[in-house]
Amino acid sequence: MLKNSRKRIKDLPLNRIAPNLVTLFALSSGVTSIRFAMEGKFELAVFSILLASLFDALDGRVARLLRGTSDFGAELDSLSDVVCFGVAPGLLMYFWALGTTSPVGWIFALLVPICCALRLARFNVMLDEAPQPTYWKHFFVGLPAPGGAYVALVPIMLYFHSGCSCFRSGPFVEAFLFISAFLMASRLPTISLKHFRIPVRFVVPLLALGGFYAGALVYKPWLTASVTFILYLLSVPVCSYIFLKLKAREENSAAKQPEKAE
């Protein structure tokens, strides 16, 4: 019996293992963030979550590059995201600001992992559904899990830059946690750059802007990151406006086609 079971085990090629290793690097970074938060090393805790988001962005690209995508990898990625971008930011913000200053802080800290899990569960279900209309091409349904973590971390990054205690106040932190949780669980369209293409004439200015941004990150990292994530948050109503225009345009063109056929 044992010999037969061993015969059924097949060797796994490296291209199937490598993407999952990157996902585990992300998971390790998220769990390490929780440890740093418990030890009061909050800057390292924030950095660990940002590092986890970098690994999270890489694992899917590595899987597609090596043609190593799998259902196992997709499930592992979702579980990792719940820890890295739901549990870790919620606990970090609770330990940093809400544990002693807010009687309802734990409720807001819980909202982030709960809504992150709901968002990822909906995403996994949508993969098996019919394809989205073409006007969804440049949008996510709700805020992606890393984006939700970015929004939740804005108060602590502003505090790192300025040292102002107002950014550590309970209501201010709770507001960002609530916004983060709400946008992750919502069905609002948010920006996706997966299919975004840059006109050739804008490539050089964009590269120059990228160099300027890199310099700003080195010179004022927390301020630059805070402004970036606040702008990302402000892009949500802009995306909703653009989405509604694209949806109306496509629906109008679809309504005119039967008329032309007649």
N, C-alpha and C positions, 0 to 999 in steps of 0.2 A: 504493500500500500504506500509506504513511504517512498519507495523507489519510483513508483508511478507518478506520485505528486511532484517529485523532483524533475522528472522528465518533462512535465508540463510547464515548468518555469523556463522562460526564455530570457536571453540576454537583452538588456535594454540599451539602445544606442545612446550615445552622449547627447545628441540633439534633443532627446526626450527628457534628459535629466537636467541639463544646463538651465533652462528657463525656471524650473522648480527651485533650483539652488538660489537663483536671483530672488525669487519670491520669499524664500526662507531668510535671505539677507534682510529683506524688508521687514519681515516678521520679527527678526532678532532686534532690529533697530527700534521697532515699536515697543517691544517688551523692555528693552534697555531704557527707553524714554521713561517708562513707568518707574523703573528703579531709580533713575536720576531724580525724578520728581519726589519720590519718597525720601530721598537723601537731601532734598533742598537744593540740588544742583540744577536750577531751572533753565539756565542758558543751554547746558548740555542736553537737557530734556527736550527743549524746542529743536535744537539742532538734530537730535536723533529722529524726530518726526519728519523734519525736512529731508533728512537722509533716506528715510523710509519711502518718502514720496518719489525720490530719485530712483530707487530700486524698483518701485512699483511702475514707474514709467518705462523702465528698461526691460522688465520681464516679458511683457507682451511683444516688444520689438525683437528681443532675442528669440522668442518662440517662433515668430514669423520668419525671421532671418534664417534660422536653422531648420525650419519646417518641423518644429517640435510641438505644435499646439495639441492639446488633449483635454478631454473632459476633466480628468484629474487635476490638471494644472489650473483650469478655470475655477474649480471649486476651491482649491488651495488658495488661489489669489483672492477670492471673495472672503474667505476666513481670515486671511492676513489683513485685508483692508479693514475689517471690523475692529481688529485689535489696534492697528496702527493709526487709523483715522477716526475711530469712534471711542474706544476704551481709553487709549493713551491721551488724547487731547482732553477728554472729560475729566480724567483723574488729575492730569497736570494742572488744569485750571482750578480744580477743587482744592488741591494741596496748596497752590500758589495764592489764591485769593479768597475762596469761599468757605474753607473749613472753619474759620474762626470769626468771619465777619458777616455771614449771611445765614439766617435760620433755615432758608429754603434752598441754599446753594446746592445741596446734594441732588435735589430734584432737577435742577438745570444741568448739573453734571451728568445725570442719567439720560437726559434727552438726547445728547449727542450720540452715544453708542446705540441707543434704541433706534433713532431715526436713520443712523448709518446702516444698521442691519436691515431695516425695512427697505431702504433704498437699494441695497445690494440684492436682496431677495427679489424685488420687483425687476431689477435689471436681468437677473438670471432667468426669470420667467419670460421676459420679453424676448430673450434670445430664441425661444422656441415658437414665438408667435409669428404672424405674417409680417413681412417687411414694412417698416414705417414709410409713409408718403415721402416723396423726394424733398419736400420743404423741411424735413427734419435732418437733412444731410449735414448741416453745419451746426447742429444743436444736440445737447444731451437732454434727457428727460430728468429734470431736477439737477441739483448741484452734485457733481461727482464727489466721491468720498474724500479724495485728497483736497479738493476745493473746499469742502465743508470744514476740514481740519484747518486750512489756511485762515478761513474767516474766524473760527473759534480762537485762534492764537493771536489775532490782531492786538487785543489789549496788552498781553504780556510783552509783545515786541515793542509796542509804543512805550511801555514802562522801561524796558531795557534801554531805549534811546534817551528818554527824557528824565527818568527817575521820578516823575510826578506821581504822587500817590492817588490822584484822581483816576488814573487808568487801572488801579487795583481795587477800586470800590466795587462792592457787590452788585449794585444795579447795572453798572457799565459792563462788567464781565458777563453777567446773566443775560443782558441784551444781546451780546454777540453770540453766546451759546444758543440762545433761542433762535436767532436768525439763522445760524448755521444748521441747527436741527431742522427747522422749518423748511429751508431751501433744499436740504437733502431729501426729505420725505415728500416734497411737493412734486408736481408735474410741470412746473414752469420750465420753459426752454432756456438753457444756459449754453454759453459758447463752447463749441468744439472746433479744434484746429486740425483734426485728422485729415479733412479733405480740403483744407484751405490752401489756395495756390497764390503765389506772389508774382505779380507782373514783373517782367524783366527790368523795366525802368526803375522799379522800387528796390531792387536787390541791394545796390550799393548804399543808398541811404539807410536801408534797414540794417545792414552790417555795421554802418557807422553808429547807428542808434544802439545796436547791441554792444559795441565797444564802450560807449558812454555808460550804458546800464551796468556793465561789468565793473567799470571803474567806480560807479556809485555804490555798488554792493561791497566793494573792498573798503571804500572810504567811510560810508555810513551804512553798514549792513542792516541794522534793525530798522532804521528809518526807511531805507529803500524797500525792504521787504514789506513793511507795514503799508506804505503807499501803494505798492504793487497789489496787495491783497484787498485793500480798500477799493482801488479802481476795478479789480475783478468783481467785487461785490456790487459796485455801481453799474457794472455791465449787464446785470440781470434784467433791469427794466428796459434797457436799450435792446437787448436780445428779444425780449417779449414784443416790443414794438416792431422790430424787423421781422420776427417770426409771423406775426399777424398779417403783415403786408404780403409776405411770400405765400402764406396760406390762402389769403383772399385772391391773390393773382392766379394761383394754380386752380382754385375752385372755379373762378370765373372762366378761365380757359377751358376747363373740363365741361362747363355748362354750355359753352358756345360750340363745342365739337358736334354734339347731336344735332344742333340747329343747322350746321353746315351740311351734315350728312343728309338731312331731309331735303 
